[in-house]
Amino acid sequence: MGPMFRSTIFMITILVLSACSVSVEEQKEITKEAVTEVFKGDIKAANKKNDEIEFYMPDGVTIKKEMTKNNIVFEKGLQTFILFYNPNEGSESEVVYQSSVSPNMKYLVNETFKANGKFGFLLINETEHNKYELTVGIGGVKVTTETKAGDLVEDAKMMVEMASSVKLKQ
């Protein structure tokens, strides 16, 4: 095989792969729709608890550690998720959202949602190496991770399920 043939095969492969992949713009829109749908849907039943809260933990996710009183670090494979909860804020509170948004940051997505007495938000910010910081929250709870564009939708859906399930123990 000559260099011209290999170059042609390489270019065809790149074109096919890029045609099959969904753009970041499309991922953003699909992620917003998915988060809104899960946010407005049924709450997953709690299957884990610590001293202060009960929450839903999806299959394949494990607790790595509880960093502080209000943070739980989860892992799914090699990916890390941090769940933060403020026990002083209810599901309608905007305090965690306000403290999560930086006025100097240009977000790819900065969306808020209100339904059923709850306030929710979705933040997506591009980081280094084609990765994205993804934060979803409901009231006094937020979940944050770093992910690839192709995983934004599934990660966001899972994170909203987790955030919406958090209940303070009485």
C-alpha positions in Angstrom: 0.0 0.0 0.0 1.3 3.4 -1.0 1.2 6.5 1.2 -1.6 8.0 -0.9 -3.8 5.0 -0.4 -3.2 5.0 3.4 -4.0 8.8 3.5 -7.2 8.2 1.6 -8.3 5.4 4.0 -7.4 7.6 7.0 -9.5 10.5 5.6 -12.4 8.3 4.9 -12.3 6.9 8.4 -12.2 10.3 9.9 -15.2 11.4 7.8 -17.2 8.4 8.7 -16.4 8.7 12.4 -17.2 12.4 12.5 -20.5 11.9 10.6 -21.5 9.3 13.2 -20.7 11.4 16.2 -23.1 13.9 17.6 -21.9 17.4 17.9 -21.4 19.1 21.2 -24.3 21.5 20.3 -26.6 18.6 19.7 -25.4 16.9 23.0 -26.2 20.1 24.9 -29.8 20.2 23.6 -30.4 16.5 24.2 -28.9 16.8 27.7 -31.2 19.8 28.5 -34.2 17.8 27.3 -33.2 14.7 29.2 -32.5 16.6 32.5 -35.9 18.3 32.2 -37.7 15.0 31.7 -36.0 13.3 34.6 -36.4 16.4 36.8 -40.2 16.4 36.2 -40.5 12.6 36.5 -40.9 10.2 39.3 -38.3 10.2 42.1 -36.2 7.0 42.4 -36.5 5.3 45.7 -33.6 5.6 48.1 -31.4 2.6 48.4 -28.5 4.0 50.4 -28.1 6.2 53.5 -25.6 7.9 55.7 -26.0 9.6 59.1 -27.9 12.6 57.6 -29.5 11.6 54.3 -31.1 8.8 52.3 -30.5 8.7 48.5 -30.7 6.6 45.3 -27.4 5.1 44.1 -27.6 3.6 40.6 -26.2 0.2 39.7 -22.5 0.3 38.9 -21.9 3.3 41.1 -20.0 2.9 44.4 -19.2 5.2 47.3 -15.6 6.1 47.3 -15.6 8.1 50.5 -17.5 10.8 52.4 -15.1 13.7 52.2 -16.8 15.9 54.7 -20.1 16.0 56.5 -21.9 17.3 53.4 -20.0 15.6 50.5 -20.1 12.1 49.2 -17.6 10.9 46.5 -18.9 8.3 44.1 -17.2 6.3 41.4 -18.5 4.7 38.3 -15.6 2.9 36.7 -12.8 5.5 36.5 -15.2 8.5 36.7 -15.7 10.4 39.9 -18.9 12.1 41.0 -19.3 14.4 44.0 -22.6 14.8 45.7 -23.0 17.9 47.9 -26.0 18.5 50.1 -26.9 21.5 52.2 -29.3 20.3 55.0 -30.5 23.8 55.5 -31.9 24.2 52.0 -35.1 22.6 50.7 -35.9 21.4 47.2 -37.1 24.9 46.1 -34.0 26.7 47.3 -31.7 28.5 44.8 -28.9 29.0 47.2 -26.7 26.1 46.0 -27.3 27.2 42.4 -26.3 30.8 43.2 -23.1 29.6 44.9 -22.3 27.3 42.0 -22.5 29.9 39.3 -19.5 32.1 38.7 -20.3 35.4 37.1 -16.9 35.4 35.3 -17.5 31.9 33.7 -18.9 31.5 30.2 -21.1 28.3 30.5 -22.0 26.2 27.5 -25.2 25.5 29.4 -26.7 27.4 32.3 -30.3 26.3 32.6 -32.7 26.4 35.5 -36.0 24.5 35.9 -39.0 24.8 38.2 -41.7 22.1 38.7 -43.6 20.5 41.5 -42.2 22.8 44.1 -38.6 22.1 43.1 -35.9 24.3 41.7 -33.3 22.5 39.4 -30.3 23.5 37.4 -27.9 22.2 34.8 -24.4 23.7 34.3 -22.0 22.5 31.5 -18.6 24.1 31.2 -15.8 23.0 28.9 -12.6 22.0 30.6 -9.3 20.9 29.2 -8.8 18.0 26.7 -12.3 17.9 25.3 -13.9 17.2 28.6 -16.8 18.9 30.3 -17.6 19.8 33.9 -21.2 18.8 34.4 -23.2 19.9 37.4 -26.9 19.2 38.1 -28.8 20.2 41.2 -32.1 20.3 42.8 -32.6 22.7 45.7 -29.9 22.2 48.3 -28.3 19.2 46.5 -25.9 19.1 43.5 -23.9 16.5 41.8 -20.7 17.3 39.8 -18.5 15.3 37.5 -16.1 15.7 34.6 -17.2 13.8 31.4 -16.8 13.5 27.7 -19.3 15.0 25.3 -20.7 11.6 24.3 -21.5 10.8 27.9 -23.2 14.1 28.8 -26.8 12.8 28.4 -26.4 9.6 30.3 -24.3 11.1 33.1 -26.7 14.0 33.5 -29.8 11.8 33.7 -28.1 9.6 36.3 -27.0 12.6 38.3 -30.5 14.2 38.4 -31.9 10.8 39.5 -29.4 10.9 42.4 -30.0 14.6 43.3 -33.7 14.4 43.2 -33.8 11.3 45.5 -31.9 12.9 48.4 -34.0 13.1 51.6 -32.9 14.4 54.9 -33.4 12.0 57.8 -35.7 13.2 60.5 
